[in-house]
């Protein structure tokens, strides 16, 4: 964020995709473990202030967002919440979408493998999610199939 304070953000950039630190430790990807943090409205406010309001998209693991507090805050402030780097169950993902999440990050990576468990993208109600699991449709959970 220090670089941002010395940089003028070009108008062609819609904003910053903040991918971390609110990730699941098992699916953190390249994020250093010491930087993984529990979702926090206060911490995010600090980051958003440092980014001069340019954070527009946040990837988080919803199973760690207690009461969906950060998801609610982000949604209320016009920041897109994306589920990613997550071990969320189907039920947790459905609740995240019901509480404001609108997208997914790393649909086939940085999450449990298909089709061995009910994973976050099963809950995304879009055609792209259906295409993602099409080859594994026989193993799909009932809510995915008509």
Helices and strands as residue ranges (DSSP letters): H 2-5, E 16-19, G 25-27, G 33-35, H 41-50, E 55-60, G 62-64, G 66-68, H 69-76, E 80-83, H 90-98, E 103-104, G 120-123, H 127-133, G 134-139
